[in-house]
Amino acid sequence: MQSPTEKELEESIKELNEYKNRLEKELVTISNKLKMPQTKINSIVNSHSELNQIKTILSKLNKQKNVSSNLIK
C-alpha cells in the first residue's frame, strides 16, 4: 500500500475536522433543545465514543503529516 501524499493527508484532516465539528454542533443543538444543563452537554460531548475516535484518528493523521513534511524538508 502506498503512503498518502501530503495533500491527501491535508484533505483527510480537513474533512474529518469538518465532520467532527458538525457532530459536536448536532449534539449540542439536540441537548439544548432538551434543555440540558451545560455541564451535562459538555460531559456528553467529551464522552461521545465516535467523537473520541475521530479525535484519535485526527491526532494520528496530524502526526503522520508532521513526520512526512519533516522528511520532505
PDB file of N, H, CA, C and O in Angstrom:
ATOM      1  N   MET A   1       0.840  -1.183   0.000  1.00  0.00           N
ATOM      2  CA  MET A   1       0.000   0.000   0.000  1.00  0.00           C
ATOM      3  C   MET A   1       0.882   1.243   0.000  1.00  0.00           C
ATOM      4  O   MET A   1       1.850   1.337   0.755  1.00  0.00           O
ATOM      5  N   GLN A   2       0.537   2.172  -0.841  1.00  0.00           N
ATOM      6  H   GLN A   2      -0.249   2.096  -1.454  1.00  0.00           H
ATOM      7  CA  GLN A   2       1.318   3.388  -0.984  1.00  0.00           C
ATOM      8  C   GLN A   2       0.958   4.391   0.117  1.00  0.00           C
ATOM      9  O   GLN A   2      -0.201   4.495   0.518  1.00  0.00           O
ATOM     10  N   SER A   3       1.963   5.125   0.600  1.00  0.00           N
ATOM     11  H   SER A   3       2.905   5.040   0.275  1.00  0.00           H
ATOM     12  CA  SER A   3       1.712   6.157   1.602  1.00  0.00           C
ATOM     13  C   SER A   3       0.955   7.320   0.976  1.00  0.00           C
ATOM     14  O   SER A   3       1.163   7.650  -0.192  1.00  0.00           O
ATOM     15  N   PRO A   4       0.073   7.942   1.763  1.00  0.00           N
ATOM     16  CA  PRO A   4      -0.680   9.075   1.212  1.00  0.00           C
ATOM     17  C   PRO A   4       0.221  10.283   0.991  1.00  0.00           C
ATOM     18  O   PRO A   4       1.227  10.462   1.678  1.00  0.00           O
ATOM     19  N   THR A   5      -0.152  11.094   0.035  1.00  0.00           N
ATOM     20  H   THR A   5      -0.969  10.949  -0.524  1.00  0.00           H
ATOM     21  CA  THR A   5       0.597  12.323  -0.208  1.00  0.00           C
ATOM     22  C   THR A   5       0.225  13.340   0.870  1.00  0.00           C
ATOM     23  O   THR A   5      -0.750  13.167   1.601  1.00  0.00           O
ATOM     24  N   GLU A   6       1.018  14.393   0.948  1.00  0.00           N
ATOM     25  H   GLU A   6       1.810  14.533   0.353  1.00  0.00           H
ATOM     26  CA  GLU A   6       0.738  15.427   1.935  1.00  0.00           C
ATOM     27  C   GLU A   6      -0.626  16.078   1.659  1.00  0.00           C
ATOM     28  O   GLU A   6      -1.365  16.407   2.586  1.00  0.00           O
ATOM     29  N   LYS A   7      -0.940  16.253   0.392  1.00  0.00           N
ATOM     30  H   LYS A   7      -0.340  15.986  -0.362  1.00  0.00           H
ATOM     31  CA  LYS A   7      -2.232  16.835   0.022  1.00  0.00           C
ATOM     32  C   LYS A   7      -3.381  15.925   0.463  1.00  0.00           C
ATOM     33  O   LYS A   7      -4.389  16.402   0.984  1.00  0.00           O
ATOM     34  N   GLU A   8      -3.229  14.630   0.255  1.00  0.00           N
ATOM     35  H   GLU A   8      -2.411  14.242  -0.168  1.00  0.00           H
ATOM     36  CA  GLU A   8      -4.262  13.684   0.681  1.00  0.00           C
ATOM     37  C   GLU A   8      -4.449  13.717   2.196  1.00  0.00           C
ATOM     38  O   GLU A   8      -5.571  13.658   2.700  1.00  0.00           O
ATOM     39  N   LEU A   9      -3.337  13.811   2.906  1.00  0.00           N
ATOM     40  H   LEU A   9      -2.426  13.858   2.497  1.00  0.00           H
ATOM     41  CA  LEU A   9      -3.417  13.898   4.364  1.00  0.00           C
ATOM     42  C   LEU A   9      -4.160  15.166   4.783  1.00  0.00           C
ATOM     43  O   LEU A   9      -5.032  15.127   5.650  1.00  0.00           O
ATOM     44  N   GLU A  10      -3.811  16.270   4.168  1.00  0.00           N
ATOM     45  H   GLU A  10      -3.102  16.302   3.464  1.00  0.00           H
ATOM     46  CA  GLU A  10      -4.462  17.543   4.492  1.00  0.00           C
ATOM     47  C   GLU A  10      -5.958  17.490   4.206  1.00  0.00           C
ATOM     48  O   GLU A  10      -6.760  17.983   4.999  1.00  0.00           O
ATOM     49  N   GLU A  11      -6.335  16.898   3.086  1.00  0.00           N
ATOM     50  H   GLU A  11      -5.683  16.496   2.442  1.00  0.00           H
ATOM     51  CA  GLU A  11      -7.756  16.777   2.734  1.00  0.00           C
ATOM     52  C   GLU A  11      -8.492  15.897   3.742  1.00  0.00           C
ATOM     53  O   GLU A  11      -9.605  16.218   4.160  1.00  0.00           O
ATOM     54  N   SER A  12      -7.874  14.802   4.122  1.00  0.00           N
ATOM     55  H   SER A  12      -6.970  14.541   3.783  1.00  0.00           H
ATOM     56  CA  SER A  12      -8.489  13.899   5.100  1.00  0.00           C
ATOM     57  C   SER A  12      -8.661  14.594   6.445  1.00  0.00           C
ATOM     58  O   SER A  12      -9.704  14.473   7.087  1.00  0.00           O
ATOM     59  N   ILE A  13      -7.647  15.309   6.858  1.00  0.00           N
ATOM     60  H   ILE A  13      -6.799  15.407   6.336  1.00  0.00           H
ATOM     61  CA  ILE A  13      -7.704  16.030   8.126  1.00  0.00           C
ATOM     62  C   ILE A  13      -8.805  17.085   8.073  1.00  0.00           C
ATOM     63  O   ILE A  13      -9.581  17.226   9.019  1.00  0.00           O
ATOM     64  N   LYS A  14      -8.872  17.813   6.982  1.00  0.00           N
ATOM     65  H   LYS A  14      -8.242  17.699   6.214  1.00  0.00           H
ATOM     66  CA  LYS A  14      -9.885  18.856   6.825  1.00  0.00           C
ATOM     67  C   LYS A  14     -11.292  18.264   6.883  1.00  0.00           C
ATOM     68  O   LYS A  14     -12.156  18.773   7.597  1.00  0.00           O
ATOM     69  N   GLU A  15     -11.516  17.196   6.135  1.00  0.00           N
ATOM     70  H   GLU A  15     -10.814  16.783   5.555  1.00  0.00           H
ATOM     71  CA  GLU A  15     -12.839  16.574   6.098  1.00  0.00           C
ATOM     72  C   GLU A  15     -13.237  15.985   7.448  1.00  0.00           C
ATOM     73  O   GLU A  15     -14.388  16.099   7.870  1.00  0.00           O
ATOM     74  N   LEU A  16     -12.278  15.357   8.120  1.00  0.00           N
ATOM     75  H   LEU A  16     -11.343  15.264   7.777  1.00  0.00           H
ATOM     76  CA  LEU A  16     -12.584  14.794   9.436  1.00  0.00           C
ATOM     77  C   LEU A  16     -12.874  15.895  10.445  1.00  0.00           C
ATOM     78  O   LEU A  16     -13.759  15.745  11.287  1.00  0.00           O
ATOM     79  N   ASN A  17     -12.144  16.992  10.369  1.00  0.00           N
ATOM     80  H   ASN A  17     -11.425  17.114   9.685  1.00  0.00           H
ATOM     81  CA  ASN A  17     -12.401  18.127  11.259  1.00  0.00           C
ATOM     82  C   ASN A  17     -13.797  18.695  11.022  1.00  0.00           C
ATOM     83  O   ASN A  17     -14.518  19.012  11.967  1.00  0.00           O
ATOM     84  N   GLU A  18     -14.161  18.817   9.772  1.00  0.00           N
ATOM     85  H   GLU A  18     -13.575  18.560   9.003  1.00  0.00           H
ATOM     86  CA  GLU A  18     -15.498  19.324   9.445  1.00  0.00           C
ATOM     87  C   GLU A  18     -16.580  18.386   9.982  1.00  0.00           C
ATOM     88  O   GLU A  18     -17.585  18.836  10.534  1.00  0.00           O
ATOM     89  N   TYR A  19     -16.369  17.098   9.818  1.00  0.00           N
ATOM     90  H   TYR A  19     -15.553  16.732   9.370  1.00  0.00           H
ATOM     91  CA  TYR A  19     -17.333  16.125  10.324  1.00  0.00           C
ATOM     92  C   TYR A  19     -17.415  16.184  11.849  1.00  0.00           C
ATOM     93  O   TYR A  19     -18.505  16.160  12.421  1.00  0.00           O
ATOM     94  N   LYS A  20     -16.269  16.261  12.494  1.00  0.00           N
ATOM     95  H   LYS A  20     -15.384  16.281  12.030  1.00  0.00           H
ATOM     96  CA  LYS A  20     -16.224  16.346  13.959  1.00  0.00           C
ATOM     97  C   LYS A  20     -16.979  17.579  14.450  1.00  0.00           C
ATOM     98  O   LYS A  20     -17.749  17.507  15.407  1.00  0.00           O
ATOM     99  N   ASN A  21     -16.750  18.700  13.788  1.00  0.00           N
ATOM    100  H   ASN A  21     -16.124  18.758  13.010  1.00  0.00           H
ATOM    101  CA  ASN A  21     -17.423  19.943  14.185  1.00  0.00           C
ATOM    102  C   ASN A  21     -18.935  19.846  13.982  1.00  0.00           C
ATOM    103  O   ASN A  21     -19.705  20.312  14.822  1.00  0.00           O
ATOM    104  N   ARG A  22     -19.362  19.242  12.868  1.00  0.00           N
ATOM    105  H   ARG A  22     -18.736  18.864  12.185  1.00  0.00           H
ATOM    106  CA  ARG A  22     -20.796  19.058  12.618  1.00  0.00           C
ATOM    107  C   ARG A  22     -21.430  18.165  13.681  1.00  0.00           C
ATOM    108  O   ARG A  22     -22.517  18.448  14.185  1.00  0.00           O
ATOM    109  N   LEU A  23     -20.732  17.088  14.008  1.00  0.00           N
ATOM    110  H   LEU A  23     -19.849  16.859  13.599  1.00  0.00           H
ATOM    111  CA  LEU A  23     -21.249  16.152  15.009  1.00  0.00           C
ATOM    112  C   LEU A  23     -21.343  16.820  16.380  1.00  0.00           C
ATOM    113  O   LEU A  23     -22.339  16.649  17.083  1.00  0.00           O
ATOM    114  N   GLU A  24     -20.334  17.564  16.757  1.00  0.00           N
ATOM    115  H   GLU A  24     -19.525  17.702  16.186  1.00  0.00           H
ATOM    116  CA  GLU A  24     -20.369  18.284  18.036  1.00  0.00           C
ATOM    117  C   GLU A  24     -21.526  19.283  18.054  1.00  0.00           C
ATOM    118  O   GLU A  24     -22.267  19.377  19.032  1.00  0.00           O
ATOM    119  N   LYS A  25     -21.665  20.015  16.967  1.00  0.00           N
ATOM    120  H   LYS A  25     -21.063  19.938  16.172  1.00  0.00           H
ATOM    121  CA  LYS A  25     -22.741  21.013  16.886  1.00  0.00           C
ATOM    122  C   LYS A  25     -24.109  20.339  16.998  1.00  0.00           C
ATOM    123  O   LYS A  25     -25.003  20.834  17.683  1.00  0.00           O
ATOM    124  N   GLU A  26     -24.255  19.215  16.322  1.00  0.00           N
ATOM    125  H   GLU A  26     -23.528  18.812  15.765  1.00  0.00           H
ATOM    126  CA  GLU A  26     -25.505  18.463  16.381  1.00  0.00           C
ATOM    127  C   GLU A  26     -25.823  18.010  17.797  1.00  0.00           C
ATOM    128  O   GLU A  26     -26.958  18.133  18.259  1.00  0.00           O
ATOM    129  N   LEU A  27     -24.816  17.488  18.479  1.00  0.00           N
ATOM    130  H   LEU A  27     -23.894  17.389  18.104  1.00  0.00           H
ATOM    131  CA  LEU A  27     -25.004  17.039  19.857  1.00  0.00           C
ATOM    132  C   LEU A  27     -25.423  18.195  20.758  1.00  0.00           C
ATOM    133  O   LEU A  27     -26.327  18.054  21.581  1.00  0.00           O
ATOM    134  N   VAL A  28     -24.763  19.331  20.599  1.00  0.00           N
ATOM    135  H   VAL A  28     -24.028  19.445  19.930  1.00  0.00           H
ATOM    136  CA  VAL A  28     -25.070  20.493  21.423  1.00  0.00           C
ATOM    137  C   VAL A  28     -26.471  21.019  21.113  1.00  0.00           C
ATOM    138  O   VAL A  28     -27.223  21.367  22.024  1.00  0.00           O
ATOM    139  N   THR A  29     -26.814  21.075  19.840  1.00  0.00           N
ATOM    140  H   THR A  29     -26.203  20.793  19.100  1.00  0.00           H
ATOM    141  CA  THR A  29     -28.133  21.570  19.440  1.00  0.00           C
ATOM    142  C   THR A  29     -29.250  20.697  20.021  1.00  0.00           C
ATOM    143  O   THR A  29     -30.225  21.204  20.575  1.00  0.00           O
ATOM    144  N   ILE A  30     -29.091  19.398  19.886  1.00  0.00           N
ATOM    145  H   ILE A  30     -28.299  18.986  19.436  1.00  0.00           H
ATOM    146  CA  ILE A  30     -30.108  18.479  20.408  1.00  0.00           C
ATOM    147  C   ILE A  30     -30.185  18.578  21.933  1.00  0.00           C
ATOM    148  O   ILE A  30     -31.273  18.587  22.510  1.00  0.00           O
ATOM    149  N   SER A  31     -29.037  18.651  22.567  1.00  0.00           N
ATOM    150  H   SER A  31     -28.154  18.644  22.098  1.00  0.00           H
ATOM    151  CA  SER A  31     -29.014  18.757  24.030  1.00  0.00           C
ATOM    152  C   SER A  31     -29.657  20.056  24.499  1.00  0.00           C
ATOM    153  O   SER A  31     -30.368  20.070  25.503  1.00  0.00           O
ATOM    154  N   ASN A  32     -29.412  21.142  23.780  1.00  0.00           N
ATOM    155  H   ASN A  32     -28.835  21.130  22.964  1.00  0.00           H
ATOM    156  CA  ASN A  32     -30.037  22.420  24.131  1.00  0.00           C
ATOM    157  C   ASN A  32     -31.547  22.361  23.963  1.00  0.00           C
ATOM    158  O   ASN A  32     -32.287  22.916  24.775  1.00  0.00           O
ATOM    159  N   LYS A  33     -32.004  21.691  22.913  1.00  0.00           N
ATOM    160  H   LYS A  33     -31.402  21.241  22.253  1.00  0.00           H
ATOM    161  CA  LYS A  33     -33.446  21.545  22.706  1.00  0.00           C
ATOM    162  C   LYS A  33     -34.081  20.755  23.849  1.00  0.00           C
ATOM    163  O   LYS A  33     -35.241  20.968  24.203  1.00  0.00           O
ATOM    164  N   LEU A  34     -33.303  19.849  24.411  1.00  0.00           N
ATOM    165  H   LEU A  34     -32.361  19.676  24.123  1.00  0.00           H
ATOM    166  CA  LEU A  34     -33.788  19.063  25.553  1.00  0.00           C
ATOM    167  C   LEU A  34     -33.601  19.807  26.873  1.00  0.00           C
ATOM    168  O   LEU A  34     -33.911  19.289  27.946  1.00  0.00           O
ATOM    169  N   LYS A  35     -33.087  21.035  26.769  1.00  0.00           N
ATOM    170  H   LYS A  35     -32.835  21.456  25.897  1.00  0.00           H
ATOM    171  CA  LYS A  35     -32.863  21.911  27.936  1.00  0.00           C
ATOM    172  C   LYS A  35     -31.968  21.270  28.986  1.00  0.00           C
ATOM    173  O   LYS A  35     -32.231  21.337  30.186  1.00  0.00           O
ATOM    174  N   MET A  36     -30.915  20.656  28.500  1.00  0.00           N
ATOM    175  H   MET A  36     -30.702  20.602  27.525  1.00  0.00           H
ATOM    176  CA  MET A  36     -29.953  20.029  29.398  1.00  0.00           C
ATOM    177  C   MET A  36     -28.993  21.096  29.924  1.00  0.00           C
ATOM    178  O   MET A  36     -28.710  22.075  29.234  1.00  0.00           O
ATOM    179  N   PRO A  37     -28.498  20.908  31.135  1.00  0.00           N
ATOM    180  CA  PRO A  37     -27.517  21.865  31.659  1.00  0.00           C
ATOM    181  C   PRO A  37     -26.204  21.783  30.866  1.00  0.00           C
ATOM    182  O   PRO A  37     -25.852  20.730  30.335  1.00  0.00           O
ATOM    183  N   GLN A  38     -25.498  22.900  30.796  1.00  0.00           N
ATOM    184  H   GLN A  38     -25.784  23.756  31.227  1.00  0.00           H
ATOM    185  CA  GLN A  38     -24.264  22.964  30.022  1.00  0.00           C
ATOM    186  C   GLN A  38     -23.228  21.940  30.495  1.00  0.00           C
ATOM    187  O   GLN A  38     -22.500  21.379  29.675  1.00  0.00           O
ATOM    188  N   THR A  39     -23.155  21.696  31.785  1.00  0.00           N
ATOM    189  H   THR A  39     -23.746  22.151  32.451  1.00  0.00           H
ATOM    190  CA  THR A  39     -22.191  20.708  32.292  1.00  0.00           C
ATOM    191  C   THR A  39     -22.494  19.314  31.751  1.00  0.00           C
ATOM    192  O   THR A  39     -21.583  18.553  31.425  1.00  0.00           O
ATOM    193  N   LYS A  40     -23.763  18.994  31.661  1.00  0.00           N
ATOM    194  H   LYS A  40     -24.503  19.613  31.926  1.00  0.00           H
ATOM    195  CA  LYS A  40     -24.163  17.687  31.112  1.00  0.00           C
ATOM    196  C   LYS A  40     -23.852  17.618  29.622  1.00  0.00           C
ATOM    197  O   LYS A  40     -23.401  16.585  29.127  1.00  0.00           O
ATOM    198  N   ILE A  41     -24.091  18.712  28.906  1.00  0.00           N
ATOM    199  H   ILE A  41     -24.458  19.551  29.308  1.00  0.00           H
ATOM    200  CA  ILE A  41     -23.786  18.763  27.477  1.00  0.00           C
ATOM    201  C   ILE A  41     -22.292  18.544  27.258  1.00  0.00           C
ATOM    202  O   ILE A  41     -21.889  17.765  26.394  1.00  0.00           O
ATOM    203  N   ASN A  42     -21.479  19.235  28.046  1.00  0.00           N
ATOM    204  H   ASN A  42     -21.806  19.867  28.749  1.00  0.00           H
ATOM    205  CA  ASN A  42     -20.020  19.074  27.929  1.00  0.00           C
ATOM    206  C   ASN A  42     -19.605  17.638  28.209  1.00  0.00           C
ATOM    207  O   ASN A  42     -18.735  17.084  27.537  1.00  0.00           O
ATOM    208  N   SER A  43     -20.233  17.053  29.200  1.00  0.00           N
ATOM    209  H   SER A  43     -20.940  17.502  29.746  1.00  0.00           H
ATOM    210  CA  SER A  43     -19.932  15.663  29.547  1.00  0.00           C
ATOM    211  C   SER A  43     -20.288  14.716  28.400  1.00  0.00           C
ATOM    212  O   SER A  43     -19.535  13.792  28.091  1.00  0.00           O
ATOM    213  N   ILE A  44     -21.422  14.950  27.783  1.00  0.00           N
ATOM    214  H   ILE A  44     -22.033  15.701  28.034  1.00  0.00           H
ATOM    215  CA  ILE A  44     -21.860  14.116  26.658  1.00  0.00           C
ATOM    216  C   ILE A  44     -20.885  14.246  25.495  1.00  0.00           C
ATOM    217  O   ILE A  44     -20.475  13.245  24.908  1.00  0.00           O
ATOM    218  N   VAL A  45     -20.517  15.474  25.165  1.00  0.00           N
ATOM    219  H   VAL A  45     -20.851  16.287  25.642  1.00  0.00           H
ATOM    220  CA  VAL A  45     -19.591  15.708  24.045  1.00  0.00           C
ATOM    221  C   VAL A  45     -18.242  15.051  24.334  1.00  0.00           C
ATOM    222  O   VAL A  45     -17.654  14.425  23.452  1.00  0.00           O
ATOM    223  N   ASN A  46     -17.751  15.193  25.568  1.00  0.00           N
ATOM    224  H   ASN A  46     -18.228  15.702  26.285  1.00  0.00           H
ATOM    225  CA  ASN A  46     -16.437  14.643  25.912  1.00  0.00           C
ATOM    226  C   ASN A  46     -16.409  13.123  25.990  1.00  0.00           C
ATOM    227  O   ASN A  46     -15.358  12.507  25.816  1.00  0.00           O
ATOM    228  N   SER A  47     -17.554  12.527  26.251  1.00  0.00           N
ATOM    229  H   SER A  47     -18.408  13.028  26.392  1.00  0.00           H
ATOM    230  CA  SER A  47     -17.577  11.065  26.380  1.00  0.00           C
ATOM    231  C   SER A  47     -18.155  10.365  25.150  1.00  0.00           C
ATOM    232  O   SER A  47     -18.283   9.141  25.144  1.00  0.00           O
ATOM    233  N   HIS A  48     -18.497  11.109  24.132  1.00  0.00           N
ATOM    234  H   HIS A  48     -18.392  12.104  24.137  1.00  0.00           H
ATOM    235  CA  HIS A  48     -19.086  10.528  22.929  1.00  0.00           C
ATOM    236  C   HIS A  48     -18.034   9.670  22.225  1.00  0.00           C
ATOM    237  O   HIS A  48     -16.970  10.164  21.852  1.00  0.00           O
ATOM    238  N   SER A  49     -18.337   8.390  22.047  1.00  0.00           N
ATOM    239  H   SER A  49     -19.202   7.988  22.350  1.00  0.00           H
ATOM    240  CA  SER A  49     -17.348   7.446  21.525  1.00  0.00           C
ATOM    241  C   SER A  49     -16.891   7.780  20.105  1.00  0.00           C
ATOM    242  O   SER A  49     -15.702   7.702  19.797  1.00  0.00           O
ATOM    243  N   GLU A  50     -17.833   8.150  19.247  1.00  0.00           N
ATOM    244  H   GLU A  50     -18.799   8.213  19.497  1.00  0.00           H
ATOM    245  CA  GLU A  50     -17.457   8.460  17.863  1.00  0.00           C
ATOM    246  C   GLU A  50     -16.581   9.712  17.794  1.00  0.00           C
ATOM    247  O   GLU A  50     -15.615   9.759  17.033  1.00  0.00           O
ATOM    248  N   LEU A  51     -16.921  10.717  18.587  1.00  0.00           N
ATOM    249  H   LEU A  51     -17.706  10.679  19.206  1.00  0.00           H
ATOM    250  CA  LEU A  51     -16.099  11.932  18.619  1.00  0.00           C
ATOM    251  C   LEU A  51     -14.695  11.617  19.129  1.00  0.00           C
ATOM    252  O   LEU A  51     -13.706  12.112  18.588  1.00  0.00           O
ATOM    253  N   ASN A  52     -14.614  10.805  20.156  1.00  0.00           N
ATOM    254  H   ASN A  52     -15.417  10.403  20.596  1.00  0.00           H
ATOM    255  CA  ASN A  52     -13.301  10.442  20.695  1.00  0.00           C
ATOM    256  C   ASN A  52     -12.478   9.649  19.681  1.00  0.00           C
ATOM    257  O   ASN A  52     -11.263   9.818  19.581  1.00  0.00           O
ATOM    258  N   GLN A  53     -13.144   8.801  18.950  1.00  0.00           N
ATOM    259  H   GLN A  53     -14.131   8.664  19.031  1.00  0.00           H
ATOM    260  CA  GLN A  53     -12.458   8.026  17.912  1.00  0.00           C
ATOM    261  C   GLN A  53     -11.941   8.958  16.812  1.00  0.00           C
ATOM    262  O   GLN A  53     -10.817   8.799  16.336  1.00  0.00           O
ATOM    263  N   ILE A  54     -12.755   9.918  16.418  1.00  0.00           N
ATOM    264  H   ILE A  54     -13.668  10.048  16.805  1.00  0.00           H
ATOM    265  CA  ILE A  54     -12.338  10.887  15.395  1.00  0.00           C
ATOM    266  C   ILE A  54     -11.150  11.702  15.884  1.00  0.00           C
ATOM    267  O   ILE A  54     -10.207  11.943  15.130  1.00  0.00           O
ATOM    268  N   LYS A  55     -11.192  12.125  17.136  1.00  0.00           N
ATOM    269  H   LYS A  55     -11.958  11.929  17.749  1.00  0.00           H
ATOM    270  CA  LYS A  55     -10.082  12.910  17.695  1.00  0.00           C
ATOM    271  C   LYS A  55      -8.791  12.101  17.691  1.00  0.00           C
ATOM    272  O   LYS A  55      -7.721  12.636  17.400  1.00  0.00           O
ATOM    273  N   THR A  56      -8.888  10.822  18.010  1.00  0.00           N
ATOM    274  H   THR A  56      -9.757  10.387  18.246  1.00  0.00           H
ATOM    275  CA  THR A  56      -7.712   9.948  17.993  1.00  0.00           C
ATOM    276  C   THR A  56      -7.157   9.818  16.576  1.00  0.00           C
ATOM    277  O   THR A  56      -5.947   9.902  16.365  1.00  0.00           O
ATOM    278  N   ILE A  57      -8.032   9.617  15.627  1.00  0.00           N
ATOM    279  H   ILE A  57      -9.015   9.549  15.798  1.00  0.00           H
ATOM    280  CA  ILE A  57      -7.615   9.490  14.227  1.00  0.00           C
ATOM    281  C   ILE A  57      -6.990  10.788  13.735  1.00  0.00           C
ATOM    282  O   ILE A  57      -5.970  10.769  13.046  1.00  0.00           O
ATOM    283  N   LEU A  58      -7.601  11.917  14.087  1.00  0.00           N
ATOM    284  H   LEU A  58      -8.429  11.933  14.647  1.00  0.00           H
ATOM    285  CA  LEU A  58      -7.044  13.216  13.691  1.00  0.00           C
ATOM    286  C   LEU A  58      -5.647  13.421  14.268  1.00  0.00           C
ATOM    287  O   LEU A  58      -4.751  13.934  13.598  1.00  0.00           O
ATOM    288  N   SER A  59      -5.484  13.020  15.495  1.00  0.00           N
ATOM    289  H   SER A  59      -6.212  12.603  16.039  1.00  0.00           H
ATOM    290  CA  SER A  59      -4.176  13.140  16.128  1.00  0.00           C
ATOM    291  C   SER A  59      -3.125  12.320  15.374  1.00  0.00           C
ATOM    292  O   SER A  59      -2.015  12.793  15.131  1.00  0.00           O
ATOM    293  N   LYS A  60      -3.486  11.098  15.011  1.00  0.00           N
ATOM    294  H   LYS A  60      -4.388  10.714  15.209  1.00  0.00           H
ATOM    295  CA  LYS A  60      -2.563  10.236  14.262  1.00  0.00           C
ATOM    296  C   LYS A  60      -2.259  10.810  12.877  1.00  0.00           C
ATOM    297  O   LYS A  60      -1.116  10.781  12.422  1.00  0.00           O
ATOM    298  N   LEU A  61      -3.285  11.327  12.219  1.00  0.00           N
ATOM    299  H   LEU A  61      -4.214  11.350  12.589  1.00  0.00           H
ATOM    300  CA  LEU A  61      -3.071  11.925  10.893  1.00  0.00           C
ATOM    301  C   LEU A  61      -2.173  13.154  10.975  1.00  0.00           C
ATOM    302  O   LEU A  61      -1.304  13.350  10.126  1.00  0.00           O
ATOM    303  N   ASN A  62      -2.382  13.972  11.989  1.00  0.00           N
ATOM    304  H   ASN A  62      -3.088  13.812  12.679  1.00  0.00           H
ATOM    305  CA  ASN A  62      -1.539  15.155  12.156  1.00  0.00           C
ATOM    306  C   ASN A  62      -0.086  14.773  12.428  1.00  0.00           C
ATOM    307  O   ASN A  62       0.833  15.412  11.916  1.00  0.00           O
ATOM    308  N   LYS A  63       0.120  13.740  13.229  1.00  0.00           N
ATOM    309  H   LYS A  63      -0.627  13.221  13.645  1.00  0.00           H
ATOM    310  CA  LYS A  63       1.484  13.269  13.481  1.00  0.00           C
ATOM    311  C   LYS A  63       2.114  12.752  12.191  1.00  0.00           C
ATOM    312  O   LYS A  63       3.274  13.037  11.894  1.00  0.00           O
ATOM    313  N   GLN A  64       1.338  11.995  11.437  1.00  0.00           N
ATOM    314  H   GLN A  64       0.395  11.764  11.678  1.00  0.00           H
ATOM    315  CA  GLN A  64       1.828  11.455  10.166  1.00  0.00           C
ATOM    316  C   GLN A  64       2.166  12.591   9.213  1.00  0.00           C
ATOM    317  O   GLN A  64       3.180  12.540   8.517  1.00  0.00           O
ATOM    318  N   LYS A  65       1.331  13.604   9.181  1.00  0.00           N
ATOM    319  H   LYS A  65       0.507  13.646   9.746  1.00  0.00           H
ATOM    320  CA  LYS A  65       1.569  14.764   8.319  1.00  0.00           C
ATOM    321  C   LYS A  65       2.851  15.477   8.729  1.00  0.00           C
ATOM    322  O   LYS A  65       3.647  15.867   7.876  1.00  0.00           O
ATOM    323  N   ASN A  66       3.051  15.648  10.025  1.00  0.00           N
ATOM    324  H   ASN A  66       2.403  15.331  10.718  1.00  0.00           H
ATOM    325  CA  ASN A  66       4.257  16.320  10.516  1.00  0.00           C
ATOM    326  C   ASN A  66       5.513  15.525  10.176  1.00  0.00           C
ATOM    327  O   ASN A  66       6.533  16.094   9.787  1.00  0.00           O
ATOM    328  N   VAL A  67       5.428  14.227  10.324  1.00  0.00           N
ATOM    329  H   VAL A  67       4.599  13.765  10.640  1.00  0.00           H
ATOM    330  CA  VAL A  67       6.572  13.371  10.003  1.00  0.00           C
ATOM    331  C   VAL A  67       6.885  13.449   8.511  1.00  0.00           C
ATOM    332  O   VAL A  67       8.044  13.590   8.122  1.00  0.00           O
ATOM    333  N   SER A  68       5.864  13.356   7.692  1.00  0.00           N
ATOM    334  H   SER A  68       4.922  13.241   8.008  1.00  0.00           H
ATOM    335  CA  SER A  68       6.109  13.380   6.251  1.00  0.00           C
ATOM    336  C   SER A  68       6.584  14.753   5.789  1.00  0.00           C
ATOM    337  O   SER A  68       7.406  14.834   4.876  1.00  0.00           O
ATOM    338  N   SER A  69       6.093  15.832   6.391  1.00  0.00           N
ATOM    339  H   SER A  69       5.426  15.766   7.132  1.00  0.00           H
ATOM    340  CA  SER A  69       6.564  17.160   5.977  1.00  0.00           C
ATOM    341  C   SER A  69       8.002  17.391   6.448  1.00  0.00           C
ATOM    342  O   SER A  69       8.756  18.115   5.798  1.00  0.00           O
ATOM    343  N   ASN A  70       8.383  16.783   7.565  1.00  0.00           N
ATOM    344  H   ASN A  70       7.771  16.195   8.093  1.00  0.00           H
ATOM    345  CA  ASN A  70       9.764  16.904   8.018  1.00  0.00           C
ATOM    346  C   ASN A  70      10.716  16.107   7.131  1.00  0.00           C
ATOM    347  O   ASN A  70      11.874  16.488   6.960  1.00  0.00           O
ATOM    348  N   LEU A  71      10.234  15.013   6.573  1.00  0.00           N
ATOM    349  H   LEU A  71       9.294  14.703   6.712  1.00  0.00           H
ATOM    350  CA  LEU A  71      11.068  14.216   5.677  1.00  0.00           C
ATOM    351  C   LEU A  71      11.310  14.940   4.365  1.00  0.00           C
ATOM    352  O   LEU A  71      12.372  14.806   3.758  1.00  0.00           O
ATOM    353  N   ILE A  72      10.325  15.701   3.936  1.00  0.00           N
ATOM    354  H   ILE A  72       9.462  15.809   4.429  1.00  0.00           H
ATOM    355  CA  ILE A  72      10.429  16.423   2.667  1.00  0.00           C
ATOM    356  C   ILE A  72      11.415  17.582   2.772  1.00  0.00           C
ATOM    357  O   ILE A  72      12.094  17.913   1.800  1.00  0.00           O
ATOM    358  N   LYS A  73      11.494  18.192   3.937  1.00  0.00           N
ATOM    359  H   LYS A  73      10.942  17.923   4.727  1.00  0.00           H
ATOM    360  CA  LYS A  73      12.356  19.366   4.133  1.00  0.00           C
ATOM    361  C   LYS A  73      13.816  19.031   4.115  1.00  0.00           C
ATOM    362  O   LYS A  73      14.655  19.919   4.267  1.00  0.00           O
TER     363      LYS A  73
END
